[in-house]
Amino acid sequence: MDRRRVALITGGAKRVGRAIALRLASAGFDIAFTYRTSRSDALELVALLSRGEQREVLAIEADLVDP
């Protein structure tokens, strides 16, 4: 059975979260990440990982402060 590796990153659109997403994608992980207000950064990262790293990517707009 072929198992896919998937990483879930909270706050993945910018700064440290983005760096983690890029590193994990380059290591073969598909990526799901949350963002709150950084929509343009999130869309840019999705395009970069989908095209450049050829990974499956899901950006999730979420406010994790309010359950």
Backbone as JSON, one array per atom type, in Angstrom:
{
  "sequence": "MDRRRVALITGGAKRVGRAIALRLASAGFDIAFTYRTSRSDALELVALLSRGEQREVLAIEADLVDP",
  "N": [[0.84, -1.18, 0.0], [0.62, 2.13, -0.93], [1.47, 4.87, 0.86], [0.52, 8.19, 1.38], [2.19, 11.13, 2.38], [1.18, 13.7, 4.44], [1.11, 17.01, 5.59], [-0.16, 19.15, 8.11], [-0.32, 22.5, 8.66], [-0.52, 25.15, 10.86], [-1.14, 28.52, 10.35], [0.3, 28.88, 7.9], [0.83, 30.55, 5.7], [2.68, 32.64, 5.77], [5.94, 33.77, 6.85], [7.46, 31.78, 9.34], [5.74, 29.55, 9.19], [5.31, 29.36, 6.44], [7.91, 28.78, 5.57], [8.21, 26.28, 6.75], [6.23, 24.85, 5.36], [7.26, 24.96, 2.74], [9.65, 23.52, 3.07], [8.73, 20.98, 3.92], [7.2, 20.25, 1.71], [9.2, 20.05, -0.22], [10.37, 17.8, 0.76], [8.63, 15.87, 0.04], [6.04, 15.87, 1.06], [2.48, 16.31, 0.87], [0.56, 19.28, 1.34], [-1.45, 20.89, 3.76], [-2.69, 23.89, 4.94], [-3.44, 26.51, 7.29], [-4.71, 29.86, 7.25], [-5.35, 33.24, 8.23], [-5.77, 36.08, 7.6], [-4.17, 36.48, 5.45], [-4.7, 36.14, 2.62], [-3.78, 36.62, -0.07], [-1.06, 35.92, 0.14], [-1.4, 33.26, 0.85], [-2.62, 32.18, -1.45], [-0.58, 32.56, -3.27], [1.37, 30.84, -2.22], [0.07, 28.38, -2.52], [-0.02, 28.21, -5.33], [2.74, 28.15, -5.88], [3.6, 25.76, -4.59], [1.97, 23.85, -5.78], [2.64, 23.98, -8.45], [5.5, 24.3, -8.66], [6.66, 22.44, -6.76], [5.04, 20.36, -7.3], [3.04, 19.33, -5.6], [0.11, 18.3, -3.77], [-2.03, 20.72, -2.5], [-3.74, 22.44, 0.06], [-5.3, 25.29, 1.09], [-6.66, 26.72, 3.95], [-8.92, 28.98, 5.08], [-9.13, 30.27, 8.24], [-10.08, 31.19, 11.55], [-8.51, 30.57, 14.31], [-8.71, 31.42, 16.87], [-11.28, 31.71, 17.79], [-13.24, 29.19, 18.65]],
  "CA": [[0.0, 0.0, 0.0], [1.37, 3.38, -1.03], [0.95, 5.87, 1.8], [0.89, 9.59, 1.12], [2.54, 11.9, 3.56], [0.48, 14.98, 4.42], [1.39, 17.85, 6.75], [-1.1, 20.22, 8.41], [0.45, 23.59, 9.26], [-1.34, 26.29, 11.24], [-0.43, 29.76, 10.03], [1.31, 28.49, 6.92], [0.95, 31.43, 4.54], [3.76, 33.62, 5.91], [7.05, 33.63, 7.8], [7.94, 30.46, 9.73], [4.83, 28.55, 8.65], [5.6, 29.24, 5.01], [9.19, 28.08, 5.45], [7.95, 24.87, 7.08], [5.48, 24.29, 4.23], [8.19, 24.79, 1.63], [10.6, 22.44, 3.4], [8.03, 19.7, 3.91], [6.83, 19.95, 0.32], [10.41, 19.59, -0.91], [10.65, 16.46, 1.28], [7.64, 14.94, -0.5], [4.74, 15.94, 1.73], [1.4, 17.18, 0.43], [0.44, 20.3, 2.38], [-2.68, 21.62, 4.1], [-2.32, 24.93, 5.9], [-4.44, 27.52, 7.61], [-4.34, 31.27, 7.26], [-6.5, 34.04, 8.69], [-5.99, 37.3, 6.81], [-3.14, 36.57, 4.43], [-5.23, 35.41, 1.47], [-2.91, 36.71, -1.26], [0.12, 35.11, 0.43], [-1.82, 31.86, 0.82], [-2.83, 31.79, -2.85], [0.75, 32.51, -3.88], [2.01, 29.61, -1.75], [-0.62, 27.27, -3.18], [0.46, 28.16, -6.71], [4.14, 27.75, -5.86], [3.75, 24.35, -4.22], [1.25, 23.03, -6.76], [3.35, 24.01, -9.72], [6.94, 24.1, -8.49], [6.96, 21.2, -6.06], [4.07, 19.38, -7.77], [2.4, 18.74, -4.43], [-1.27, 18.68, -3.55], [-2.01, 21.77, -1.48], [-5.04, 22.96, 0.47], [-5.25, 26.46, 1.98], [-7.9, 26.79, 4.69], [-9.11, 30.23, 5.81], [-9.66, 29.91, 9.55], [-9.71, 31.98, 12.74], [-8.38, 29.56, 15.34], [-8.91, 32.03, 18.18], [-12.69, 31.52, 18.18], [-13.63, 27.83, 18.27]],
  "C": [[0.89, 1.25, 0.0], [0.74, 4.42, -0.11], [1.46, 7.25, 1.45], [1.23, 10.26, 2.44], [1.92, 13.28, 3.41], [0.82, 15.72, 5.71], [0.29, 18.9, 6.88], [-0.34, 21.28, 9.19], [-0.52, 24.72, 9.61], [-0.53, 27.55, 11.01], [0.65, 29.55, 9.0], [1.57, 29.47, 5.8], [2.18, 32.34, 4.58], [4.82, 33.14, 6.9], [7.43, 32.17, 8.06], [7.05, 29.36, 9.15], [5.06, 28.3, 7.17], [6.89, 28.46, 4.79], [9.03, 26.59, 5.75], [7.23, 24.19, 5.92], [6.4, 24.02, 3.05], [9.14, 23.62, 1.87], [9.91, 21.08, 3.33], [7.61, 19.29, 2.51], [8.05, 19.44, -0.45], [10.83, 18.2, -0.44], [9.59, 15.44, 0.85], [6.28, 14.94, 0.16], [3.75, 16.74, 0.89], [1.1, 18.09, 1.61], [-0.99, 20.81, 2.51], [-2.25, 22.66, 5.12], [-3.46, 25.91, 6.12], [-3.83, 28.91, 7.46], [-5.56, 32.04, 7.73], [-6.75, 35.22, 7.78], [-5.04, 37.42, 5.61], [-3.54, 35.82, 3.15], [-4.29, 35.45, 0.26], [-1.63, 35.9, -1.06], [-0.22, 33.62, 0.36], [-1.98, 31.38, -0.62], [-1.5, 31.67, -3.59], [1.47, 31.21, -3.49], [1.37, 28.38, -2.4], [-0.11, 27.11, -4.61], [1.9, 27.65, -6.77], [4.3, 26.26, -5.59], [3.08, 23.43, -5.23], [2.06, 22.88, -8.04], [4.81, 23.61, -9.53], [7.3, 22.77, -7.85], [6.05, 20.06, -6.5], [3.44, 18.6, -6.63], [0.92, 19.1, -4.45], [-1.28, 19.62, -2.36], [-3.43, 22.23, -1.21], [-4.81, 24.11, 1.44], [-6.62, 26.61, 2.62], [-7.96, 28.12, 5.44], [-9.78, 29.91, 7.13], [-9.18, 30.9, 10.61], [-9.69, 31.01, 13.9], [-8.52, 30.11, 16.75], [-10.32, 31.74, 18.69], [-13.16, 30.14, 17.72], [-15.06, 27.79, 17.73]]
}
